[in-house]
Amino acid sequence: MTPDVLFSATAFALAGSFTPGPNNAMLLTSGVNFGFSRTLPHIAGVTFGYGVMFAVVALGLGRLFALQPELYTALKVASSLYLLWLAWRIATAAGPSEGADERPPLTFLQAALFQWVNPKGVMMALAASANFINPDNLAADLPVMLALIGVMSLASASTWTLFGQGLRRFLNEPGRLKVFNQLMALALVASLWPLFRPHAV
């Protein structure tokens, strides 16, 4: 990978990881509702799961989507249904005085598996593997991209969770927390727009 391609890939990974999306909305919400330490399995699951998903896309799944568009359509439908369910779950979460802790944070496995139905993540993986990985130099380019993605994913997930934890004191009141969770649910629903806008990948 040439220096200019590496620079572009770094900028792409930085922007893609830190900008709002389903993962970051859920991590922010988890930081508010559960704190940083209880969200650590979620953070680890996002970081590991996205790396695995990216590798699979780069190794051929992206090409399969191009050859079989109906598979990508099925993924979009599954993503939409799951994100709508998550949005409902967040919007109806109980406040701290109503037993909010009865609903645990996402586990490592749940967060890792979520990457496969995360529309923003899948679209980023398809774009990054097409633009920054040379098929003739796959053995060298893929490890570089995986390392880059791993660092950015971990940094972004930790930052959004810490931001959420920082809001806990302000939101430590049932009414405010309820409004916050409803706004985060709306953000998850809004994240579906890229899948259905005209000429979506």
TORGUMI-908997 format. One record per residue (C-alpha): residue number from 0; x, y, z; chain. Coordinates in nm, 2 decimals. Example, Ala and Ser with C-alpha at 12.3 -4.5 7.8 and 13.67 -1.06 7.14 Angstrom:
BEGIN
<vexdo><pos>0</pos><u>1.23</u><v>-0.45</v><w>0.78</w><unit>A</unit></vexdo>
<vexdo><pos>1</pos><u>1.37</u><v>-0.11</v><w>0.71</w><unit>A</unit></vexdo>
//
This chain:
BEGIN
<vexdo><pos>0</pos><u>0.00</u><v>0.00</v><w>0.00</w><unit>A</unit></vexdo>
<vexdo><pos>1</pos><u>0.15</u><v>0.33</v><w>-0.11</w><unit>A</unit></vexdo>
<vexdo><pos>2</pos><u>0.18</u><v>0.62</v><w>0.14</w><unit>A</unit></vexdo>
<vexdo><pos>3</pos><u>-0.09</u><v>0.83</v><w>-0.04</w><unit>A</unit></vexdo>
<vexdo><pos>4</pos><u>-0.34</u><v>0.53</v><w>-0.04</w><unit>A</unit></vexdo>
<vexdo><pos>5</pos><u>-0.26</u><v>0.47</v><w>0.33</w><unit>A</unit></vexdo>
<vexdo><pos>6</pos><u>-0.33</u><v>0.84</v><w>0.41</w><unit>A</unit></vexdo>
<vexdo><pos>7</pos><u>-0.66</u><v>0.82</v><w>0.22</w><unit>A</unit></vexdo>
<vexdo><pos>8</pos><u>-0.75</u><v>0.49</v><w>0.39</w><unit>A</unit></vexdo>
<vexdo><pos>9</pos><u>-0.67</u><v>0.65</v><w>0.73</w><unit>A</unit></vexdo>
<vexdo><pos>10</pos><u>-0.89</u><v>0.95</v><w>0.67</w><unit>A</unit></vexdo>
<vexdo><pos>11</pos><u>-1.17</u><v>0.73</v><w>0.55</w><unit>A</unit></vexdo>
<vexdo><pos>12</pos><u>-1.15</u><v>0.50</v><w>0.85</w><unit>A</unit></vexdo>
<vexdo><pos>13</pos><u>-1.13</u><v>0.80</v><w>1.09</w><unit>A</unit></vexdo>
<vexdo><pos>14</pos><u>-1.44</u><v>0.97</v><w>0.94</w><unit>A</unit></vexdo>
<vexdo><pos>15</pos><u>-1.63</u><v>0.64</v><w>0.91</w><unit>A</unit></vexdo>
<vexdo><pos>16</pos><u>-1.56</u><v>0.53</v><w>1.26</w><unit>A</unit></vexdo>
<vexdo><pos>17</pos><u>-1.62</u><v>0.86</v><w>1.45</w><unit>A</unit></vexdo>
<vexdo><pos>18</pos><u>-1.92</u><v>0.99</v><w>1.27</w><unit>A</unit></vexdo>
<vexdo><pos>19</pos><u>-2.27</u><v>0.91</v><w>1.40</w><unit>A</unit></vexdo>
<vexdo><pos>20</pos><u>-2.41</u><v>0.57</v><w>1.30</w><unit>A</unit></vexdo>
<vexdo><pos>21</pos><u>-2.59</u><v>0.27</v><w>1.46</w><unit>A</unit></vexdo>
<vexdo><pos>22</pos><u>-2.28</u><v>0.15</v><w>1.66</w><unit>A</unit></vexdo>
<vexdo><pos>23</pos><u>-2.20</u><v>0.49</v><w>1.80</w><unit>A</unit></vexdo>
<vexdo><pos>24</pos><u>-2.56</u><v>0.57</v><w>1.89</w><unit>A</unit></vexdo>
<vexdo><pos>25</pos><u>-2.59</u><v>0.24</v><w>2.07</w><unit>A</unit></vexdo>
<vexdo><pos>26</pos><u>-2.25</u><v>0.29</v><w>2.25</w><unit>A</unit></vexdo>
<vexdo><pos>27</pos><u>-2.35</u><v>0.64</v><w>2.35</w><unit>A</unit></vexdo>
<vexdo><pos>28</pos><u>-2.68</u><v>0.51</v><w>2.49</w><unit>A</unit></vexdo>
<vexdo><pos>29</pos><u>-2.51</u><v>0.22</v><w>2.67</w><unit>A</unit></vexdo>
<vexdo><pos>30</pos><u>-2.26</u><v>0.47</v><w>2.82</w><unit>A</unit></vexdo>
<vexdo><pos>31</pos><u>-2.55</u><v>0.67</v><w>2.96</w><unit>A</unit></vexdo>
<vexdo><pos>32</pos><u>-2.75</u><v>0.38</v><w>3.08</w><unit>A</unit></vexdo>
<vexdo><pos>33</pos><u>-2.48</u><v>0.14</v><w>3.21</w><unit>A</unit></vexdo>
<vexdo><pos>34</pos><u>-2.15</u><v>0.33</v><w>3.23</w><unit>A</unit></vexdo>
<vexdo><pos>35</pos><u>-1.81</u><v>0.26</v><w>3.07</w><unit>A</unit></vexdo>
<vexdo><pos>36</pos><u>-1.71</u><v>-0.06</v><w>3.25</w><unit>A</unit></vexdo>
<vexdo><pos>37</pos><u>-2.03</u><v>-0.24</v><w>3.19</w><unit>A</unit></vexdo>
<vexdo><pos>38</pos><u>-2.01</u><v>-0.14</v><w>2.82</w><unit>A</unit></vexdo>
<vexdo><pos>39</pos><u>-1.66</u><v>-0.29</v><w>2.77</w><unit>A</unit></vexdo>
<vexdo><pos>40</pos><u>-1.79</u><v>-0.62</v><w>2.62</w><unit>A</unit></vexdo>
<vexdo><pos>41</pos><u>-2.00</u><v>-0.42</v><w>2.38</w><unit>A</unit></vexdo>
<vexdo><pos>42</pos><u>-1.69</u><v>-0.21</v><w>2.28</w><unit>A</unit></vexdo>
<vexdo><pos>43</pos><u>-1.48</u><v>-0.53</v><w>2.23</w><unit>A</unit></vexdo>
<vexdo><pos>44</pos><u>-1.76</u><v>-0.69</v><w>2.03</w><unit>A</unit></vexdo>
<vexdo><pos>45</pos><u>-1.78</u><v>-0.39</v><w>1.79</w><unit>A</unit></vexdo>
<vexdo><pos>46</pos><u>-1.41</u><v>-0.38</v><w>1.74</w><unit>A</unit></vexdo>
<vexdo><pos>47</pos><u>-1.36</u><v>-0.75</v><w>1.69</w><unit>A</unit></vexdo>
<vexdo><pos>48</pos><u>-1.69</u><v>-0.81</v><w>1.50</w><unit>A</unit></vexdo>
<vexdo><pos>49</pos><u>-1.63</u><v>-0.53</v><w>1.25</w><unit>A</unit></vexdo>
<vexdo><pos>50</pos><u>-1.28</u><v>-0.65</v><w>1.18</w><unit>A</unit></vexdo>
<vexdo><pos>51</pos><u>-1.41</u><v>-1.00</v><w>1.10</w><unit>A</unit></vexdo>
<vexdo><pos>52</pos><u>-1.69</u><v>-0.87</v><w>0.89</w><unit>A</unit></vexdo>
<vexdo><pos>53</pos><u>-1.45</u><v>-0.64</v><w>0.70</w><unit>A</unit></vexdo>
<vexdo><pos>54</pos><u>-1.21</u><v>-0.93</v><w>0.63</w><unit>A</unit></vexdo>
<vexdo><pos>55</pos><u>-1.49</u><v>-1.15</v><w>0.50</w><unit>A</unit></vexdo>
<vexdo><pos>56</pos><u>-1.61</u><v>-0.87</v><w>0.27</w><unit>A</unit></vexdo>
<vexdo><pos>57</pos><u>-1.26</u><v>-0.81</v><w>0.14</w><unit>A</unit></vexdo>
<vexdo><pos>58</pos><u>-1.20</u><v>-1.18</v><w>0.08</w><unit>A</unit></vexdo>
<vexdo><pos>59</pos><u>-1.50</u><v>-1.21</v><w>-0.15</w><unit>A</unit></vexdo>
<vexdo><pos>60</pos><u>-1.83</u><v>-1.13</v><w>0.01</w><unit>A</unit></vexdo>
<vexdo><pos>61</pos><u>-1.83</u><v>-0.78</v><w>-0.16</w><unit>A</unit></vexdo>
<vexdo><pos>62</pos><u>-1.79</u><v>-0.95</v><w>-0.50</w><unit>A</unit></vexdo>
<vexdo><pos>63</pos><u>-2.07</u><v>-1.18</v><w>-0.42</w><unit>A</unit></vexdo>
<vexdo><pos>64</pos><u>-2.30</u><v>-0.89</v><w>-0.34</w><unit>A</unit></vexdo>
<vexdo><pos>65</pos><u>-2.21</u><v>-0.74</v><w>-0.68</w><unit>A</unit></vexdo>
<vexdo><pos>66</pos><u>-2.29</u><v>-1.06</v><w>-0.86</w><unit>A</unit></vexdo>
<vexdo><pos>67</pos><u>-2.61</u><v>-1.14</v><w>-0.65</w><unit>A</unit></vexdo>
<vexdo><pos>68</pos><u>-2.78</u><v>-0.81</v><w>-0.58</w><unit>A</unit></vexdo>
<vexdo><pos>69</pos><u>-3.07</u><v>-0.99</v><w>-0.42</w><unit>A</unit></vexdo>
<vexdo><pos>70</pos><u>-2.84</u><v>-1.10</v><w>-0.13</w><unit>A</unit></vexdo>
<vexdo><pos>71</pos><u>-2.77</u><v>-0.73</v><w>-0.06</w><unit>A</unit></vexdo>
<vexdo><pos>72</pos><u>-3.14</u><v>-0.66</v><w>-0.07</w><unit>A</unit></vexdo>
<vexdo><pos>73</pos><u>-3.20</u><v>-0.93</v><w>0.18</w><unit>A</unit></vexdo>
<vexdo><pos>74</pos><u>-2.93</u><v>-0.79</v><w>0.40</w><unit>A</unit></vexdo>
<vexdo><pos>75</pos><u>-3.09</u><v>-0.44</v><w>0.38</w><unit>A</unit></vexdo>
<vexdo><pos>76</pos><u>-3.43</u><v>-0.59</v><w>0.49</w><unit>A</unit></vexdo>
<vexdo><pos>77</pos><u>-3.28</u><v>-0.78</v><w>0.78</w><unit>A</unit></vexdo>
<vexdo><pos>78</pos><u>-3.08</u><v>-0.47</v><w>0.89</w><unit>A</unit></vexdo>
<vexdo><pos>79</pos><u>-3.39</u><v>-0.26</v><w>0.88</w><unit>A</unit></vexdo>
<vexdo><pos>80</pos><u>-3.60</u><v>-0.50</v><w>1.08</w><unit>A</unit></vexdo>
<vexdo><pos>81</pos><u>-3.33</u><v>-0.55</v><w>1.34</w><unit>A</unit></vexdo>
<vexdo><pos>82</pos><u>-3.26</u><v>-0.18</v><w>1.38</w><unit>A</unit></vexdo>
<vexdo><pos>83</pos><u>-3.63</u><v>-0.10</v><w>1.42</w><unit>A</unit></vexdo>
<vexdo><pos>84</pos><u>-3.65</u><v>-0.36</v><w>1.69</w><unit>A</unit></vexdo>
<vexdo><pos>85</pos><u>-3.34</u><v>-0.21</v><w>1.86</w><unit>A</unit></vexdo>
<vexdo><pos>86</pos><u>-3.49</u><v>0.14</v><w>1.83</w><unit>A</unit></vexdo>
<vexdo><pos>87</pos><u>-3.81</u><v>0.02</v><w>2.00</w><unit>A</unit></vexdo>
<vexdo><pos>88</pos><u>-3.61</u><v>-0.15</v><w>2.27</w><unit>A</unit></vexdo>
<vexdo><pos>89</pos><u>-3.42</u><v>0.17</v><w>2.34</w><unit>A</unit></vexdo>
<vexdo><pos>90</pos><u>-3.72</u><v>0.40</v><w>2.32</w><unit>A</unit></vexdo>
<vexdo><pos>91</pos><u>-3.91</u><v>0.19</v><w>2.57</w><unit>A</unit></vexdo>
<vexdo><pos>92</pos><u>-3.62</u><v>0.13</v><w>2.82</w><unit>A</unit></vexdo>
<vexdo><pos>93</pos><u>-3.72</u><v>0.20</v><w>3.18</w><unit>A</unit></vexdo>
<vexdo><pos>94</pos><u>-3.57</u><v>0.48</v><w>3.37</w><unit>A</unit></vexdo>
<vexdo><pos>95</pos><u>-3.33</u><v>0.42</v><w>3.67</w><unit>A</unit></vexdo>
<vexdo><pos>96</pos><u>-3.61</u><v>0.43</v><w>3.92</w><unit>A</unit></vexdo>
<vexdo><pos>97</pos><u>-3.82</u><v>0.19</v><w>3.71</w><unit>A</unit></vexdo>
<vexdo><pos>98</pos><u>-3.57</u><v>-0.10</v><w>3.70</w><unit>A</unit></vexdo>
<vexdo><pos>99</pos><u>-3.36</u><v>0.00</v><w>3.39</w><unit>A</unit></vexdo>
<vexdo><pos>100</pos><u>-3.09</u><v>-0.24</v><w>3.50</w><unit>A</unit></vexdo>
<vexdo><pos>101</pos><u>-3.32</u><v>-0.54</v><w>3.42</w><unit>A</unit></vexdo>
<vexdo><pos>102</pos><u>-3.22</u><v>-0.50</v><w>3.06</w><unit>A</unit></vexdo>
<vexdo><pos>103</pos><u>-2.85</u><v>-0.57</v><w>3.04</w><unit>A</unit></vexdo>
<vexdo><pos>104</pos><u>-2.61</u><v>-0.40</v><w>2.80</w><unit>A</unit></vexdo>
<vexdo><pos>105</pos><u>-2.52</u><v>-0.58</v><w>2.48</w><unit>A</unit></vexdo>
<vexdo><pos>106</pos><u>-2.28</u><v>-0.87</v><w>2.52</w><unit>A</unit></vexdo>
<vexdo><pos>107</pos><u>-1.96</u><v>-0.93</v><w>2.32</w><unit>A</unit></vexdo>
<vexdo><pos>108</pos><u>-2.13</u><v>-1.18</v><w>2.09</w><unit>A</unit></vexdo>
<vexdo><pos>109</pos><u>-2.44</u><v>-0.97</v><w>2.04</w><unit>A</unit></vexdo>
<vexdo><pos>110</pos><u>-2.23</u><v>-0.66</v><w>1.95</w><unit>A</unit></vexdo>
<vexdo><pos>111</pos><u>-2.00</u><v>-0.87</v><w>1.72</w><unit>A</unit></vexdo>
<vexdo><pos>112</pos><u>-2.30</u><v>-1.03</v><w>1.53</w><unit>A</unit></vexdo>
<vexdo><pos>113</pos><u>-2.46</u><v>-0.69</v><w>1.50</w><unit>A</unit></vexdo>
<vexdo><pos>114</pos><u>-2.19</u><v>-0.58</v><w>1.26</w><unit>A</unit></vexdo>
<vexdo><pos>115</pos><u>-2.34</u><v>-0.81</v><w>1.00</w><unit>A</unit></vexdo>
<vexdo><pos>116</pos><u>-2.67</u><v>-0.61</v><w>1.00</w><unit>A</unit></vexdo>
<vexdo><pos>117</pos><u>-2.52</u><v>-0.27</v><w>1.06</w><unit>A</unit></vexdo>
<vexdo><pos>118</pos><u>-2.59</u><v>-0.08</v><w>0.73</w><unit>A</unit></vexdo>
<vexdo><pos>119</pos><u>-2.33</u><v>0.19</v><w>0.78</w><unit>A</unit></vexdo>
<vexdo><pos>120</pos><u>-2.06</u><v>-0.07</v><w>0.87</w><unit>A</unit></vexdo>
<vexdo><pos>121</pos><u>-2.14</u><v>-0.30</v><w>0.57</w><unit>A</unit></vexdo>
<vexdo><pos>122</pos><u>-2.14</u><v>0.00</v><w>0.33</w><unit>A</unit></vexdo>
<vexdo><pos>123</pos><u>-1.81</u><v>0.12</v><w>0.47</w><unit>A</unit></vexdo>
<vexdo><pos>124</pos><u>-1.66</u><v>-0.22</v><w>0.44</w><unit>A</unit></vexdo>
<vexdo><pos>125</pos><u>-1.77</u><v>-0.26</v><w>0.07</w><unit>A</unit></vexdo>
<vexdo><pos>126</pos><u>-1.63</u><v>0.09</v><w>-0.01</w><unit>A</unit></vexdo>
<vexdo><pos>127</pos><u>-1.30</u><v>0.05</v><w>0.17</w><unit>A</unit></vexdo>
<vexdo><pos>128</pos><u>-1.23</u><v>-0.30</v><w>0.04</w><unit>A</unit></vexdo>
<vexdo><pos>129</pos><u>-1.30</u><v>-0.18</v><w>-0.32</w><unit>A</unit></vexdo>
<vexdo><pos>130</pos><u>-1.09</u><v>0.14</v><w>-0.29</w><unit>A</unit></vexdo>
<vexdo><pos>131</pos><u>-0.80</u><v>0.06</v><w>-0.06</w><unit>A</unit></vexdo>
<vexdo><pos>132</pos><u>-0.73</u><v>-0.31</v><w>-0.11</w><unit>A</unit></vexdo>
<vexdo><pos>133</pos><u>-0.55</u><v>-0.42</v><w>-0.43</w><unit>A</unit></vexdo>
<vexdo><pos>134</pos><u>-0.66</u><v>-0.78</v><w>-0.51</w><unit>A</unit></vexdo>
<vexdo><pos>135</pos><u>-0.31</u><v>-0.85</v><w>-0.65</w><unit>A</unit></vexdo>
<vexdo><pos>136</pos><u>-0.16</u><v>-0.73</v><w>-0.31</w><unit>A</unit></vexdo>
<vexdo><pos>137</pos><u>-0.43</u><v>-0.87</v><w>-0.08</w><unit>A</unit></vexdo>
<vexdo><pos>138</pos><u>-0.18</u><v>-1.05</v><w>0.16</w><unit>A</unit></vexdo>
<vexdo><pos>139</pos><u>-0.01</u><v>-0.72</v><w>0.23</w><unit>A</unit></vexdo>
<vexdo><pos>140</pos><u>-0.30</u><v>-0.47</v><w>0.21</w><unit>A</unit></vexdo>
<vexdo><pos>141</pos><u>-0.56</u><v>-0.66</v><w>0.42</w><unit>A</unit></vexdo>
<vexdo><pos>142</pos><u>-0.35</u><v>-0.68</v><w>0.74</w><unit>A</unit></vexdo>
<vexdo><pos>143</pos><u>-0.28</u><v>-0.30</v><w>0.71</w><unit>A</unit></vexdo>
<vexdo><pos>144</pos><u>-0.65</u><v>-0.22</v><w>0.67</w><unit>A</unit></vexdo>
<vexdo><pos>145</pos><u>-0.75</u><v>-0.46</v><w>0.96</w><unit>A</unit></vexdo>
<vexdo><pos>146</pos><u>-0.49</u><v>-0.29</v><w>1.19</w><unit>A</unit></vexdo>
<vexdo><pos>147</pos><u>-0.61</u><v>0.05</v><w>1.09</w><unit>A</unit></vexdo>
<vexdo><pos>148</pos><u>-0.98</u><v>-0.04</v><w>1.13</w><unit>A</unit></vexdo>
<vexdo><pos>149</pos><u>-0.91</u><v>-0.21</v><w>1.47</w><unit>A</unit></vexdo>
<vexdo><pos>150</pos><u>-0.74</u><v>0.10</v><w>1.61</w><unit>A</unit></vexdo>
<vexdo><pos>151</pos><u>-1.01</u><v>0.34</v><w>1.48</w><unit>A</unit></vexdo>
<vexdo><pos>152</pos><u>-1.30</u><v>0.12</v><w>1.59</w><unit>A</unit></vexdo>
<vexdo><pos>153</pos><u>-1.16</u><v>0.08</v><w>1.94</w><unit>A</unit></vexdo>
<vexdo><pos>154</pos><u>-1.09</u><v>0.45</v><w>1.97</w><unit>A</unit></vexdo>
<vexdo><pos>155</pos><u>-1.43</u><v>0.55</v><w>1.84</w><unit>A</unit></vexdo>
<vexdo><pos>156</pos><u>-1.62</u><v>0.30</v><w>2.05</w><unit>A</unit></vexdo>
<vexdo><pos>157</pos><u>-1.44</u><v>0.40</v><w>2.36</w><unit>A</unit></vexdo>
<vexdo><pos>158</pos><u>-1.49</u><v>0.78</v><w>2.29</w><unit>A</unit></vexdo>
<vexdo><pos>159</pos><u>-1.86</u><v>0.75</v><w>2.23</w><unit>A</unit></vexdo>
<vexdo><pos>160</pos><u>-1.91</u><v>0.54</v><w>2.54</w><unit>A</unit></vexdo>
<vexdo><pos>161</pos><u>-1.71</u><v>0.78</v><w>2.76</w><unit>A</unit></vexdo>
<vexdo><pos>162</pos><u>-1.91</u><v>1.06</v><w>2.62</w><unit>A</unit></vexdo>
<vexdo><pos>163</pos><u>-2.23</u><v>0.88</v><w>2.72</w><unit>A</unit></vexdo>
<vexdo><pos>164</pos><u>-2.09</u><v>0.81</v><w>3.07</w><unit>A</unit></vexdo>
<vexdo><pos>165</pos><u>-2.01</u><v>1.18</v><w>3.10</w><unit>A</unit></vexdo>
<vexdo><pos>166</pos><u>-2.38</u><v>1.26</v><w>3.04</w><unit>A</unit></vexdo>
<vexdo><pos>167</pos><u>-2.50</u><v>1.02</v><w>3.31</w><unit>A</unit></vexdo>
<vexdo><pos>168</pos><u>-2.50</u><v>1.29</v><w>3.59</w><unit>A</unit></vexdo>
<vexdo><pos>169</pos><u>-2.71</u><v>1.53</v><w>3.37</w><unit>A</unit></vexdo>
<vexdo><pos>170</pos><u>-2.94</u><v>1.25</v><w>3.26</w><unit>A</unit></vexdo>
<vexdo><pos>171</pos><u>-2.97</u><v>1.09</v><w>3.61</w><unit>A</unit></vexdo>
<vexdo><pos>172</pos><u>-3.34</u><v>1.18</v><w>3.62</w><unit>A</unit></vexdo>
<vexdo><pos>173</pos><u>-3.61</u><v>0.95</v><w>3.47</w><unit>A</unit></vexdo>
<vexdo><pos>174</pos><u>-3.77</u><v>1.22</v><w>3.25</w><unit>A</unit></vexdo>
<vexdo><pos>175</pos><u>-3.44</u><v>1.33</v><w>3.09</w><unit>A</unit></vexdo>
<vexdo><pos>176</pos><u>-3.32</u><v>0.98</v><w>3.04</w><unit>A</unit></vexdo>
<vexdo><pos>177</pos><u>-3.65</u><v>0.88</v><w>2.88</w><unit>A</unit></vexdo>
<vexdo><pos>178</pos><u>-3.62</u><v>1.17</v><w>2.63</w><unit>A</unit></vexdo>
<vexdo><pos>179</pos><u>-3.26</u><v>1.08</v><w>2.56</w><unit>A</unit></vexdo>
<vexdo><pos>180</pos><u>-3.34</u><v>0.72</v><w>2.49</w><unit>A</unit></vexdo>
<vexdo><pos>181</pos><u>-3.62</u><v>0.82</v><w>2.26</w><unit>A</unit></vexdo>
<vexdo><pos>182</pos><u>-3.39</u><v>1.06</v><w>2.07</w><unit>A</unit></vexdo>
<vexdo><pos>183</pos><u>-3.13</u><v>0.78</v><w>2.03</w><unit>A</unit></vexdo>
<vexdo><pos>184</pos><u>-3.41</u><v>0.55</v><w>1.90</w><unit>A</unit></vexdo>
<vexdo><pos>185</pos><u>-3.50</u><v>0.81</v><w>1.64</w><unit>A</unit></vexdo>
<vexdo><pos>186</pos><u>-3.13</u><v>0.83</v><w>1.55</w><unit>A</unit></vexdo>
<vexdo><pos>187</pos><u>-3.12</u><v>0.46</v><w>1.49</w><unit>A</unit></vexdo>
<vexdo><pos>188</pos><u>-3.42</u><v>0.48</v><w>1.26</w><unit>A</unit></vexdo>
<vexdo><pos>189</pos><u>-3.27</u><v>0.77</v><w>1.08</w><unit>A</unit></vexdo>
<vexdo><pos>190</pos><u>-2.95</u><v>0.57</v><w>1.02</w><unit>A</unit></vexdo>
<vexdo><pos>191</pos><u>-3.16</u><v>0.35</v><w>0.78</w><unit>A</unit></vexdo>
<vexdo><pos>192</pos><u>-3.19</u><v>0.64</v><w>0.53</w><unit>A</unit></vexdo>
<vexdo><pos>193</pos><u>-2.86</u><v>0.56</v><w>0.34</w><unit>A</unit></vexdo>
<vexdo><pos>194</pos><u>-3.00</u><v>0.21</v><w>0.26</w><unit>A</unit></vexdo>
<vexdo><pos>195</pos><u>-3.31</u><v>0.34</v><w>0.08</w><unit>A</unit></vexdo>
<vexdo><pos>196</pos><u>-3.20</u><v>0.67</v><w>-0.07</w><unit>A</unit></vexdo>
<vexdo><pos>197</pos><u>-3.19</u><v>0.67</v><w>-0.45</w><unit>A</unit></vexdo>
<vexdo><pos>198</pos><u>-2.88</u><v>0.49</v><w>-0.60</w><unit>A</unit></vexdo>
<vexdo><pos>199</pos><u>-2.78</u><v>0.34</v><w>-0.26</w><unit>A</unit></vexdo>
<vexdo><pos>200</pos><u>-2.49</u><v>0.10</v><w>-0.29</w><unit>A</unit></vexdo>
//
